[in-house]
Amino acid sequence: MFNAACYFQLVIPRVLGWLLIYAALTKTLSPTEFLTTLYRFPLGNRLVAKIVLTIIITLEFLSGTLLLAGIFLGDIIASFLLSIFSLTAIWVVYTKQEIECNCFGATRLTENLSLKTVIRNILFMILLWIFYVPGQQQFDNDLIFSNIMSLSICLIAITMLELRSNIANLPL
């Protein structure tokens, strides 16, 4: 018998996990676009913006990987990121600025930060939390879990090396 709640409990975190990994990859491969967005915020200087970029990409990869693996910490990190992104969008709307999101780096999937951004992020958080069942391990097969984690660690390492070389080439 088909159980919709169980299905969504498995699908929603995985979809958001892949979305976060995709966002991190696009920012890693073309950090200039997202850095341009970060430079528009009062972060102090360009070095701080580069550090923020690295932290965001790392957290997106980490939370995406953990969501794919069915680990609860992924929900927490993803919710934290979505909260920060939402507060940032609210600040942009409040200060009446027009700042591009660049959520997905150099892709064409960009729009200005707005209340639509906030609503979308809140919807993602609600979906993450509404289908979470405390204490239930989503992967019973240790082999699947270890393969996902191994692949994710390799992806994170490759991405961090690429990010390091891309950021090192950017002007301070």
MIDOBA-171981 format. One line per field, with one value per residue: z, x, y of N, C-alpha, C, O, CB in turn; chain. Coordinates in steps of 0.001 Angstrom, whole numbers. Each point is the difference from the previous one (the first is absolute). Glycine has a CB too. Layout:
<rs>
nZ <- c(Z|...) $
nX <- c(X|...) $
nY <- c(Y|...) $
caZ <- c(Z|...) $
caX <- c(X|...) $
caY <- c(Y|...) $
cZ <- c(Z|...) $
cX <- c(X|...) $
cY <- c(Y|...) $
oZ <- c(Z|...) $
oX <- c(X|...) $
oY <- c(Y|...) $
cbZ <- c(Z|...) $
cbX <- c(X|...) $
cbY <- c(Y|...) $
kette <- c(A|...) $
</rs>
This chain:
<rs>
nZ <- c(0|-2048|3121|-1931|2569|-1501|-2475|1699|1669|-2786|-1281|2034|444|-3145|-856|2058|-878|-2897|966|1557|-2426|-1971|1945|98|-3148|-454|2210|-1334|-2851|937|3252|-2302|912|3034|-53|-1207|2580|1981|-1197|1135|3223|1531|-818|1228|-2758|-2390|2702|658|-2952|426|2706|-1355|-2287|2092|1544|-2557|-904|2821|209|-2947|688|2708|-1000|-2524|1790|1983|-2264|-1109|2928|521|1661|1640|-1176|-2661|1799|1071|-2736|-1321|2390|-232|-3003|406|2261|-1860|-2395|1853|1028|-2974|-842|2448|-901|-2924|1025|1927|-2290|-2286|-874|-2890|1870|-2965|2263|-1528|1085|-2331|491|-2153|431|-1847|3479|9|1334|1044|2636|-379|2616|-2176|2114|2318|-1454|-660|3019|1114|-2050|1055|2979|-651|-1374|2493|1894|-1639|-61|3226|649|2767|-973|-3390|-288|-2703|70|1389|-1910|2459|-3208|-79|2110|-1567|-2809|1279|1349|-2640|-1645|2209|173|-3119|46|2217|-1586|-2619|1479|1499|-2741|-1349|2379|-143|-2995|324|2322|-1487|-2332|2116|-620|3176) $
nX <- c(834|1477|1225|-922|1820|2098|245|836|2234|1651|-465|842|2957|419|-846|1931|2513|-77|-300|2749|1611|-956|1079|2891|324|-598|2104|2321|-272|48|1716|-891|-2961|615|2033|-2364|-1692|2295|305|-3094|1070|1018|2370|1504|831|-792|735|-3096|-599|2005|-1445|-2865|1023|893|-2739|-1712|1671|-115|-3121|-522|1685|-1386|-2914|513|1156|-2376|-2251|1378|-72|-3365|1965|-2735|2556|-1860|-2126|2220|1111|-2818|-849|2676|-524|-2906|831|2041|-2025|-2152|1937|826|-2973|-507|2439|-1198|-2784|1261|1635|-2679|2596|-1026|1746|-229|-1244|2675|-2344|2134|3018|-512|-3299|-1230|-413|193|-2728|1164|747|-3357|-1175|1038|2353|-2057|-1683|2466|896|-2811|-219|2723|-1042|-2629|1571|1901|-2410|-2135|2067|1404|-1116|1667|1889|204|3304|-1290|1984|-1438|2686|2553|-58|-1567|1897|2647|-1076|-763|2816|1701|-1476|406|3134|279|-1713|1764|2697|-983|-1026|2695|1695|-1961|119|3108|-55|-2389|1413|2831|-1455|-1395|1846|421) $
nY <- c(-1189|2213|629|2935|-276|-1827|1962|2446|-1608|-275|2870|2160|-843|-572|2911|1372|-1850|1084|3040|-108|-1253|2318|2251|-1270|-130|3013|994|-1784|1265|3139|793|2246|-467|-17|2507|1779|-712|758|2978|553|-551|2633|-2732|2869|33|-1477|-1612|-239|-1087|-2456|-849|-101|-1958|-2125|-81|-591|-2457|-1406|93|-1188|-2559|-504|-9|-1883|-2242|-11|-288|-2618|-1285|530|2539|1207|1557|408|1492|1936|979|633|1921|1692|652|964|2134|1419|307|1475|2219|747|547|1961|1816|361|1061|2166|1471|192|-2462|-601|-2565|-1685|-1939|-183|-2609|-717|2057|1324|-1191|2029|-491|3715|899|2671|-1726|-253|-489|-2255|-572|-420|-2175|-1866|-172|-854|-2433|-1240|61|-1579|-2341|-417|-454|-1790|-2543|222|-3139|1641|-2500|-268|-1107|1761|-2679|-2890|411|438|80|2713|1301|-511|1169|2741|344|-539|2182|2194|-265|452|2622|1310|-417|1357|2561|658|-45|2053|2057|225|958|2154|1564|185|1794|2284|2625|-568) $
caZ <- c(0|-146|1139|-508|998|-30|-1281|93|1006|-697|-1205|230|399|-1069|-1026|530|92|-1324|-332|723|-604|-1295|280|419|-1176|-925|633|-6|-1361|-419|1235|-232|22|1367|713|-379|868|1377|106|158|1399|891|651|453|-1150|-961|609|772|-982|-457|1104|37|-1155|314|1043|-595|-888|841|688|-990|-312|1180|264|-1102|179|1156|-379|-866|822|974|1337|515|19|-1287|158|842|-756|-1104|583|379|-1237|-535|901|-277|-1323|123|711|-939|-971|710|135|-1327|-257|948|-384|-1362|-944|-1004|3|-572|910|-430|785|-778|-712|-1327|-790|-330|1016|972|134|1126|1314|217|915|-642|477|1400|16|-517|1029|1115|-486|78|1408|455|-593|689|1368|101|-314|830|1064|942|389|-1059|-940|-1319|-751|808|-646|271|-1228|-715|785|-117|-1372|-137|755|-688|-1184|423|492|-1192|-657|818|-120|-1349|-82|814|-738|-1109|588|462|-1144|-565|884|3|-1220|24|627|1355) $
caX <- c(-834|759|-80|475|854|1292|608|479|1064|1223|255|204|1376|945|-99|657|1420|597|-78|1080|1275|62|298|1397|843|-19|760|1405|534|31|-241|-44|-1376|-508|800|-540|-1161|459|632|-1051|-424|1002|764|1284|885|-86|519|-1112|-945|557|-159|-1433|-244|522|-857|-1301|169|278|-1235|-936|450|-154|-1418|-512|493|-676|-1399|-29|281|-1072|500|-766|809|-219|-1212|344|877|-788|-924|822|321|-1216|-357|933|-342|-1282|251|708|-986|-858|799|63|-1315|-185|862|-409|1090|-191|1190|-259|197|1135|-39|582|1195|-79|-1116|-1042|-1054|209|-1039|281|-506|-1310|-844|-172|1140|-281|-1098|547|882|-840|-683|987|191|-1210|26|1034|-374|-1300|144|1038|-495|1113|434|-122|1125|-597|719|341|1081|1268|774|-502|411|1443|276|-427|935|1296|-145|-173|1287|816|-532|337|1440|265|-583|786|1238|-362|-351|1250|714|-802|40|1375|199|-831|673|-449) $
caY <- c(1189|1236|905|1283|662|-692|364|1373|14|-401|784|1434|313|-344|1042|1190|-330|170|1424|677|-403|692|1407|84|-259|1142|1087|-389|76|1407|758|1443|503|46|1005|1307|189|198|1324|1017|-1|618|-1068|516|113|-1098|-1221|-556|-558|-1281|-956|-314|-866|-1328|-592|-335|-1160|-1166|-388|-540|-1365|-850|-267|-800|-1371|-594|-229|-1186|-1175|-169|343|1135|1219|661|823|1158|906|555|976|1156|720|600|1107|1104|526|700|1260|866|484|966|1228|615|583|1100|1128|356|-192|-1036|-849|-1319|-1117|-826|-1241|-1080|451|609|-519|988|-106|1070|1008|885|-410|608|-774|-1306|-789|-335|-980|-1268|-572|-453|-1204|-1091|-367|-697|-1339|-785|-332|-656|-1419|-614|-877|-163|-1329|-994|-31|-103|-1016|-1160|-716|674|109|1179|1167|228|428|1396|843|-11|829|1384|495|248|1201|1167|238|528|1332|924|265|879|1287|620|547|1079|1167|526|790|1202|1149|313) $
cZ <- c(0|1198|-411|983|0|-1276|75|1011|-635|-1129|295|455|-1101|-1090|487|138|-1331|-421|686|-571|-1352|202|392|-1193|-937|581|-17|-1378|-528|1213|-209|115|1420|842|-322|849|1430|204|215|1435|878|806|507|-1165|-871|553|815|-944|-520|1078|101|-1161|295|1039|-584|-874|819|695|-971|-360|1166|244|-1113|123|1135|-286|-892|805|1055|1424|440|6|-1308|30|763|-786|-1152|519|418|-1236|-562|858|-267|-1353|52|700|-895|-1022|637|154|-1330|-325|886|-403|-1441|-1000|-1039|-118|-549|1005|-329|823|-712|-886|-1337|-853|-267|1035|1067|-53|1155|1286|265|1042|-573|441|1420|78|-479|1067|1183|-392|44|1444|536|-541|668|1345|97|-252|807|1103|961|290|-1081|-946|-1395|-886|944|-559|170|-1248|-799|706|-188|-1408|-220|714|-680|-1241|377|499|-1172|-729|763|-146|-1355|-119|803|-683|-1156|513|431|-1175|-643|845|9|-1210|-33|634|1390|-16) $
cX <- c(879|-240|633|944|1396|762|593|1134|1337|365|371|1426|1021|-10|706|1506|699|-8|1122|1371|178|350|1464|937|48|750|1494|612|60|-302|-170|-1410|-529|792|-483|-1224|437|633|-1030|-517|1087|770|1362|942|-114|529|-1096|-1019|500|-151|-1463|-361|445|-866|-1339|113|230|-1267|-1042|381|-253|-1465|-623|392|-724|-1478|-123|193|-1073|426|-637|786|-143|-1217|321|838|-772|-979|740|323|-1219|-471|875|-318|-1304|169|732|-966|-936|728|59|-1330|-214|812|-234|1157|-410|1305|-391|333|1286|103|704|1132|-310|-1143|-1001|-1133|173|-1143|408|-554|-1301|-755|-299|1129|-253|-1066|497|868|-799|-752|951|209|-1200|-22|1036|-499|-1313|112|1101|-651|1152|297|-84|1187|-570|719|365|1209|1310|835|-427|476|1485|381|-376|985|1363|-31|-88|1302|927|-460|368|1483|348|-502|804|1334|-265|-329|1250|747|-782|62|1388|252|-827|760|-580|-553) $
cY <- c(1253|909|1326|681|-615|358|1408|132|-384|960|1455|320|-300|1064|1270|-234|185|1462|779|-358|688|1481|169|-209|1198|1195|-297|187|1426|896|1501|558|113|1004|1407|323|290|1374|1103|98|614|-1057|479|200|-1249|-1314|-692|-640|-1348|-1077|-433|-930|-1429|-704|-439|-1238|-1267|-488|-550|-1437|-947|-337|-837|-1463|-701|-263|-1229|-1277|-239|294|1316|1309|771|905|1286|1007|650|1057|1263|835|713|1177|1217|634|795|1343|998|588|1028|1330|752|681|1224|1233|444|-47|-1044|-773|-1358|-1082|-763|-1275|-1143|496|635|-551|1113|13|1071|1004|898|-589|750|-812|-1384|-948|-481|-1089|-1364|-680|-538|-1271|-1207|-453|-775|-1429|-896|-499|-762|-1509|-678|-833|-256|-1466|-1057|123|-230|-1012|-1130|-731|776|203|1234|1259|288|431|1459|914|58|891|1475|595|303|1262|1262|329|613|1429|1014|334|958|1402|749|629|1145|1259|622|883|1268|1160|275|1390) $
oZ <- c(746|353|-82|-416|81|28|-372|-167|422|-219|-556|-601|-130|-498|-742|-206|-61|-649|-612|-99|-326|-731|-446|-134|-468|-736|-129|-123|-879|126|887|600|368|868|874|437|632|1078|477|333|-340|1193|613|-389|291|-394|-47|298|-185|-303|175|185|-277|-122|292|99|-299|27|346|-71|-183|196|275|-222|-137|463|159|-316|691|946|-740|-192|-9|-573|-357|14|-237|-630|-176|17|-359|-524|-95|-121|-663|-444|43|-301|-630|-184|-22|-492|-472|122|-504|-855|223|-616|446|785|890|294|643|-1150|-114|-1178|583|-159|1186|-1039|766|0|-235|558|750|229|326|733|597|215|521|811|427|273|706|731|208|352|924|532|-234|688|-361|180|230|-620|-221|-957|939|724|-570|-94|-488|-640|-246|-169|-631|-541|-49|-227|-654|-299|-1|-398|-599|-156|-74|-556|-456|75|-232|-588|-228|106|-445|-541|70|67|-902|927|238|1032) $
oX <- c(976|-1142|1223|1009|996|1213|1153|897|1046|1180|975|631|995|1056|777|792|1067|940|621|876|1100|823|658|1001|1073|659|818|1128|805|-1103|-505|-199|-606|-564|-17|-181|-526|-122|347|-764|1181|-243|735|271|-771|-472|-128|-547|-795|-287|-287|-753|-735|-266|-479|-824|-578|-267|-746|-862|-509|-348|-808|-814|-417|-555|-925|-576|34|-573|-3|-588|109|20|-460|-289|140|-172|-503|-171|73|-536|-494|-31|-125|-548|-265|66|-361|-592|-112|-15|-487|-480|687|135|-917|963|-967|939|811|1097|545|125|-865|-101|84|-983|105|-626|905|-1036|-91|522|-246|-236|256|156|-331|-120|302|-151|-396|75|164|-301|-240|194|-180|-793|319|-907|950|-905|393|200|-732|-593|771|661|171|740|847|479|374|914|746|390|611|909|605|305|696|824|391|356|759|681|206|465|777|425|126|481|608|123|132|831|178|784|-1196|-446) $
oY <- c(83|295|114|569|720|206|218|826|492|274|506|870|712|389|602|920|611|458|868|859|446|551|940|704|382|733|911|477|308|530|687|1056|1007|667|867|1136|916|583|1080|906|-56|-181|-774|1136|-914|-1067|-1224|-1061|-921|-1158|-1184|-956|-948|-1195|-1096|-909|-1046|-1201|-916|-875|-1106|-1164|-886|-896|-1150|-996|-795|-1041|-1018|-541|984|1064|1226|1089|1084|1196|1200|1043|1109|1219|1176|976|1123|1225|1030|1008|1201|1192|994|1063|1226|1129|1028|1126|888|876|-790|457|-617|132|-254|-475|-897|-421|869|345|1080|724|-314|212|-334|-666|1205|-966|-945|-1186|-1159|-977|-1024|-1206|-1074|-914|-1085|-1198|-994|-944|-1189|-1163|-793|-778|-1166|468|-695|-815|-1143|1045|-965|-499|200|-745|1077|979|749|936|1147|807|749|1035|1067|798|849|1155|1015|823|1002|1168|966|861|1124|1137|926|995|1203|1129|974|1098|1221|905|819|-205|-168|499) $
cbZ <- c(472|-2857|1756|-871|1331|1344|-844|-467|1377|792|-629|1186|2480|985|-89|1430|1878|36|331|2155|1513|-227|1174|2426|648|-173|1593|1950|478|-2496|273|-2081|-2607|-1071|-912|-2790|-2098|-904|-1950|-2701|-67|-1035|-2085|2574|1033|-1409|126|1512|-476|-1157|1071|913|-1262|-416|1442|-51|-1496|321|1381|-841|-1339|794|995|-1212|-730|1042|17|-1571|-1077|-2445|312|1580|1570|-558|332|2039|844|-627|964|1919|-123|-432|1836|1500|-411|508|2131|612|-575|1424|1840|-261|-173|1692|2129|1852|1551|-647|1538|-3078|-616|-1014|366|1192|1246|1307|406|-2268|-1605|839|-1687|-1532|1104|-2926|106|-2228|-1808|-28|-1007|-2575|-1217|2|-1919|-2326|-388|-637|-2369|-1503|-209|-1271|-2042|-1178|-1179|832|1989|797|1996|1179|-2561|-74|-1094|2348|437|-158|1922|1958|-138|391|2164|1074|-517|881|2127|178|-300|1789|1628|-402|141|2003|862|-706|990|1778|60|-455|1347|1170|-267|-795|-2519|25) $
cbX <- c(-2804|1003|-1146|-3130|-3018|-2173|-2789|-3175|-2721|-1702|-2560|-3049|-1654|-1386|-2975|-2907|-1583|-1673|-3113|-2301|-1210|-2525|-3039|-1644|-1631|-2856|-2787|-1587|-1703|372|1802|2174|224|-166|1989|1042|-816|488|1501|123|-2596|-1212|-1903|-589|2343|699|2445|892|91|1927|2229|262|1023|2571|1587|171|1529|2610|1210|459|2254|2407|661|915|2645|2172|472|1463|2386|-385|2205|-668|1510|1040|-971|216|1869|386|-971|1158|1710|-96|-245|1820|1311|-631|351|2018|481|-554|1486|1688|-414|63|1013|-1905|2627|-2702|1971|-466|-3298|105|-2689|-2321|2109|2546|231|1539|-269|3107|-2732|999|2445|-575|-770|-910|1302|454|-1344|86|1501|-96|-1085|1061|1272|-951|-512|1576|1402|-303|-1142|2490|-2674|303|-1096|-2723|2349|-129|129|-3052|-1796|-785|-583|-2507|-2168|-525|-1121|-2804|-1821|-491|-1753|-2666|-968|-424|-2278|-2193|-333|-843|-2448|-1548|100|-1293|-2318|-327|445|-1620|-1934|-65|323|-2855|1641|2143) $
cbY <- c(-1338|-485|-2044|-337|-208|-2097|-1712|-27|-1070|-2637|-1998|-685|-1191|-2831|-1573|-295|-2222|-2767|-1074|-859|-2676|-2167|-571|-1532|-2801|-1527|-394|-2112|-2577|-1162|-2417|-1289|-2027|-3068|-2414|-1427|-2443|-3041|-1885|-1310|-1993|2231|-861|-2272|2377|2735|2233|2801|3252|2399|2240|3188|2915|2000|2542|3327|2540|2025|2659|3197|2050|2185|3039|2910|1853|2173|3258|2419|1404|-1140|-2194|-2674|-2337|-3025|-3166|-2659|-2615|-3224|-2976|-2513|-2850|-3203|-2774|-2361|-2973|-3214|-2456|-2557|-3199|-2941|-2310|-2869|-3295|-2805|-1707|554|1404|922|1847|744|75|2540|1646|-744|-2650|6|-3376|-1031|-2154|-511|-1208|2649|-1675|1862|3080|2283|2465|3321|2872|2136|2665|3296|2512|2097|3024|3137|2177|2497|2804|2914|1673|1448|-400|3005|1762|-998|76|2861|1519|533|-2077|-1962|-3254|-2215|-1653|-2501|-3092|-1748|-1647|-3126|-2744|-1658|-2345|-3292|-2361|-1748|-2888|-3176|-2163|-2073|-3198|-2977|-2143|-2803|-3218|-2799|-2231|-2937|-2915|-1217|1154|-2022) $
kette <- c(A|A|A|A|A|A|A|A|A|A|A|A|A|A|A|A|A|A|A|A|A|A|A|A|A|A|A|A|A|A|A|A|A|A|A|A|A|A|A|A|A|A|A|A|A|A|A|A|A|A|A|A|A|A|A|A|A|A|A|A|A|A|A|A|A|A|A|A|A|A|A|A|A|A|A|A|A|A|A|A|A|A|A|A|A|A|A|A|A|A|A|A|A|A|A|A|A|A|A|A|A|A|A|A|A|A|A|A|A|A|A|A|A|A|A|A|A|A|A|A|A|A|A|A|A|A|A|A|A|A|A|A|A|A|A|A|A|A|A|A|A|A|A|A|A|A|A|A|A|A|A|A|A|A|A|A|A|A|A|A|A|A|A|A|A|A|A|A|A|A|A|A) $
</rs>
